[in-house]
Amino acid sequence: MDQFDPARVAVRTGHFIGGDYVDEGGRRIDVARPSDGVMYASVPVADAAMIDRAVEDAWRAFKTSGWASMAPRERAKILRRFADLVAADVETLAPLESLGSTRPIRDASNWDVPFTAEGIRFYAEFADKLGGDVAATDHDHLGMTIAEPYGVIGAIAPWNFPLVMASWKIAPALAAGNAVVLKPSEMTPFSVLRLAELAVLAGVPKGIFNVVQGDGRTTGDALVRHPKISKVTFTGSTRTGAAIMAACAGSGTKPVTLELGGKSPQIVFADAPHLDDVARRIAGAISGNAGQVCVAGSRLLVERALAEPLAERIQKVFSELKAGHTWSAGTTLAPIISEPQTARIESIVGRTVAAGATLQCGGTREGASYRPTLLTDVTPSSEAVREEIFGPVLTLQTFDTEAEALELAQHPEYGLAAGVHTADLGRALRFVRGLEAGTVWVNRYGRSADFMIPTGGYKRSGIGKDLGRQAYEANLRFKSVLIDLRQ
């Protein structure tokens, strides 16, 4: 799908609890289209009573529906049907995703929806392939570990990739036999509701996948504090992640998976092959989704001899990006999610330039978009180098030695991802070992469709992993059993 008419997209509002829509009175939040700021719908805010209703419904479904006790292969079949329904629903899901988020319709159609379906399909295959183990014990004992679902998982998904990020939460949790109560962002609430509808159509028991709407202060806080939420998974800012950890600890200990902020370096050595390709790779790593990506490659570190020609090529790539509405054909530069976020980007860039940085390109608005920006003459203490901006702002620093490059690459707070561009395999491996980052890409930047490779950060960039075997196992708890055979 290349384009659509936003006026023709119908949205369902409300919560999705027990397989049905619930839209009761109380406070509501207006929802705006990022592309033009038009308020096009509103959603109810789930208070503590509504959260209790959703969690109790999920707990009841977990205990009585047979989802957790179902033969794992049967659970996998249902999840594969779910994935097939998602893939076939692109004409509905993609406009819903694109209308209310920053995802251009071509990206939503060609990547977001298929990637969501494939992620569900990937975790379906774990259902009957990972379980417990038989332990090595003496001859008179039988020792084993038994893998069991937690119960009800509380999931909070971000606004930047609503469908994909939701699938990273729900797919491993459901495959492991859990129920899920998911809170999408109040800025992008609607595509995930359709996802919940499709789950029920596929045969997931009603109540196993519930969706609640609302903000973080009221809805999110009540969700993570609920005593029958057995585990919490969250993707978002480091500050909010810390608040969620505190809420979980304050309301009774429960495990958390937190995929948080980043300020990821892209390190380019003078021997990096195919400079034009490197420039496009680097530009894409900060301009994709307008830099509103947790792993955005926002800090460019370049060997000094290469800095000027590489900067020229990156600026050329930036200039080719076309701003526009997410529903318009040809849009390749996404809008910024909201006016406050645009103002924040502007203020950080402005203060960094006022402190001595040089604005090489960008730094201006174009409609609801912010032109990709390159800042040079920055230092490790520059605000645009220190702070996660969550916008298309790239800083450039130079180095002369490997040791200097590695020192510049390490961020005092974040350690989510990093990229290394070099033809020297030994150097690449030294940086793979030396970088404090949960993911290191070499001669590429960004994830592939290899769901087996997990993602997650070091330091304040998070705890635990999304994707991979690790995400599935994180939705299981393990019971130890020792049987004395002499009795």
Secondary structure, DSSP 4 states (H G I P E B T S, - for coil): -----GGG-----SEEETTEEE--SS-EEEEE-TTT--EEEEEEPP-HHHHHHHHHHHHHHHHHSSTTTS-HHHHHHHHHHHHHHHHHTHHHHHHHHHHHSS--HHHIIIIIHHHHHHHHHHHHTTTTT---EEE---TTEEEEEEEEE-SEEEEE--SSSHHHHHHHHHHHHHHTT-EEEEE--TTS-HHHHHHHHHHHHHTPPTTSEEE----IIIIIHHHHH-TT--EEEEES-HHHHHHHHHHHHHTS---EEEE-----EEEE-TT-S-HHHHHHHHHHHHHGGGG-STT---EEEEEGGGHHHHHHHHHHHHHH--B--TTSTT--BPPPS-HHHHHHHHHHHHHHHHTT-EEEE--SEETTEE--EEEES--TTSHHHHS---SSEEEEEEESSHHHHHHHH--SSEESEEEEE-S-HHHHHHHHHH---SEEEES--S--S-TTS-B--EETTEES-BSHHHHHHTTEEEEEEEEETT-
